[in-house]
Amino acid sequence: MLKIENVFANAGDKEILKGLSLEVKPGEVHAIMGPNGAGKSTLGNLLAGMPYVQPQGGSVQYMGKDLLSLEPEERAAIGVFLAFQYPVEIPGVNNMYFLRTALNAQRKYRGEDAMDSAQFLRMVKQKIKDMNMRDDLLKRPVNVGFSGGEKKRNEVFQMGVLEPKLAILDETDSGLDIDALKIVADGVNQLRSADRSFIIITHYQRLLDYIEPDFVHVLADGKIVKSGDKNLALELEEQGYGWLNN
Amino acid sequence: MVGLITDWLKQPEKLAQELEQQKADEIPAWLQEKRQSALQKIQTMKAPSRRLESWRYTDVNRLIKDLDSFQSTEHHEKINATEKKDSVVIVIDESGYTGIGECPDWLTIQTFNNMSPGDWHEFDFDSESVVSLANDLLVQTGGLISIKKTSQPINIHIVYAFDEIDDWKYIRNQFKLAHGAEVNIIEQHQTGRINVINVYDLADHVVLNRSHDIRLNSSEQFISFNLFEIPENVTVTNMNQHIGGSLQHHTHAINFNKTGSKYTSGSINKSFDNNHITDIVNVNHSFKNNQSDVTHRSIAKDQSQIFNNAKALVAVGADQSEIEQDLKNVLLSPDAKIFSKPELEVYADEVVAAHGSTIGALDETALFYLRSRGINIDQARDIMIESFEQEAWVC
């Protein structure tokens, strides 16, 4: 599904990713852990197409396409989704309108018919029920006045509605209390399927108690320095990242 | 002043002829006197120029420009007055106030011919407002629109619809709202090169929601001077949308004349191509315990220009006044210009006042957020602009 080979990338004028390689197959869940400033969020932003992050070398193939040559909206339409670390507030635009606009833009790109408002309403009401979230989320302006936890839940809800093929969760667990963490994790677990993959960027092992990863990678100084199974996350929790300096 | 008459208003001979002609058409004597007085005053003033604060950011040559030179091919969708079933529609055209049919008993309209001279609102226009003094001199259409209190809020829809679109049309609407009246007034432009004075003379306990919806094609021009005389326990909400046009120049003067009232205004100014828009709000807190809340959201694109100015003057003794001025502006292209100026002049001791002004581009992170959900960049910008405007929607 996703093959990142020896990628170099700058955030602004600073070199952040320095020869990162990673392969994600359909249905796999990869956790990316690492110290502050290692390049975890830059990786997520690079894959989603943030203009501030510019590739300098290497390649990213996604379902046979050169991902880095596509606009952010094209990447979304072919199934790439980034759950933001800091979701953006958009006053005056309600969640329902925003999501329907996004979904129909993606469907149009893929040559599918637009979903009318009645169909859409039925679908989102079912989704919000399945994901155990409150339906007042739909009527409120996008992320405006949301608590930190509500913003993260809204990201997971958007993911549920847009049904991406590759979901990148950038520190979705940060700022969540334990109940909110469970709701977010349940939302992700419901979406797990044989043809949907996840890259979960996190600082802490606790999210991985609820979302079991197939692989855990340690990202340090712009590249992956160690990979393993879920036990690696437990080791990191015990040992921290001090060993990287040895 | 010679420049103003010869270059902008009219050739002196033509002006004299026109005034003479209007005498023959039985303009009341009192109005002739007002005009003579305006003529004497205007002759002492200079033509509008960039030396004046309120015209500094506008190409004043556009005032005299032949509108044909813009060669606009845009047309407005005609506003269908008969479809406004819940409103009394007043169309203002070459024939004056038309389209009303039979006036409801709560509404009285008196044109200049049957209006009492005592009802004529006297202004003391200065150089900055010389274009409105020109209205005093050349006013052709208008009168006194008196509205009584009713059991339900009432709706009035004013439409400017002139067939002849090259020459300036001078209009004065004086609204007089009775004690306790609740009125929604929508003022909308359809066709015509308009110079209008609106006077809102409000009694105590009035609730006025006013919407000023001026959307012009690239050759059209609209100048307005809007005065709100606000006594006690009055609520005024004034929503302005100024979109496009070769030239738009709007001045709002708000006078708090007693206590316990609130004025809230929102302005959305949108310019593109080569539009010039000026939006000035002057609030005079002459008495204590009044509140004014002025919000502007302006968006400029291409080579267009916008000037925003919100000024509040709080007089000595006008304690417990509350003032907020919030002016935010977005530039969508490198050649567009916005000049934004919030001003507070406070002479009272106990006042709560806040003002702010920002100018910038659309937030890149928010744009990326929308794009990352599949929305293309043009639609993402539209959504961002819609979101930006929301805070100025006051009614």
Boltz contact constraints between the chains, C-beta under 6 A:
constraints:
  - contact:
      token1: [A, 48]
      token2: [B, 372]
      max_distance: 6.0
  - contact:
      token1: [A, 50]
      token2: [B, 368]
      max_distance: 6.0
  - contact:
      token1: [A, 72]
      token2: [B, 371]
      max_distance: 6.0
  - contact:
      token1: [A, 72]
      token2: [B, 372]
      max_distance: 6.0
  - contact:
      token1: [A, 73]
      token2: [B, 371]
      max_distance: 6.0
  - contact:
      token1: [A, 73]
      token2: [B, 374]
      max_distance: 6.0
  - contact:
      token1: [A, 73]
      token2: [B, 376]
      max_distance: 6.0
  - contact:
      token1: [A, 76]
      token2: [B, 372]
      max_distance: 6.0
  - contact:
      token1: [A, 76]
      token2: [B, 373]
      max_distance: 6.0
  - contact:
      token1: [A, 76]
      token2: [B, 374]
      max_distance: 6.0
  - contact:
      token1: [A, 77]
      token2: [B, 374]
      max_distance: 6.0
  - contact:
      token1: [A, 82]
      token2: [B, 372]
      max_distance: 6.0
  - contact:
      token1: [A, 88]
      token2: [B, 365]
      max_distance: 6.0
  - contact:
      token1: [A, 88]
      token2: [B, 366]
      max_distance: 6.0
  - contact:
      token1: [A, 88]
      token2: [B, 369]
      max_distance: 6.0
  - contact:
      token1: [A, 90]
      token2: [B, 387]
      max_distance: 6.0
  - contact:
      token1: [A, 91]
      token2: [B, 387]
      max_distance: 6.0
  - contact:
      token1: [A, 91]
      token2: [B, 390]
      max_distance: 6.0
  - contact:
      token1: [A, 92]
      token2: [B, 387]
      max_distance: 6.0
  - contact:
      token1: [A, 92]
      token2: [B, 390]
      max_distance: 6.0
  - contact:
      token1: [A, 93]
      token2: [B, 383]
      max_distance: 6.0
  - contact:
      token1: [A, 93]
      token2: [B, 387]
      max_distance: 6.0
  - contact:
      token1: [A, 101]
      token2: [B, 375]
      max_distance: 6.0
  - contact:
      token1: [A, 102]
      token2: [B, 373]
      max_distance: 6.0
  - contact:
      token1: [A, 102]
      token2: [B, 374]
      max_distance: 6.0
  - contact:
      token1: [A, 102]
      token2: [B, 375]
      max_distance: 6.0
  - contact:
      token1: [A, 105]
      token2: [B, 374]
      max_distance: 6.0
  - contact:
      token1: [A, 105]
      token2: [B, 375]
      max_distance: 6.0
  - contact:
      token1: [A, 106]
      token2: [B, 374]
      max_distance: 6.0
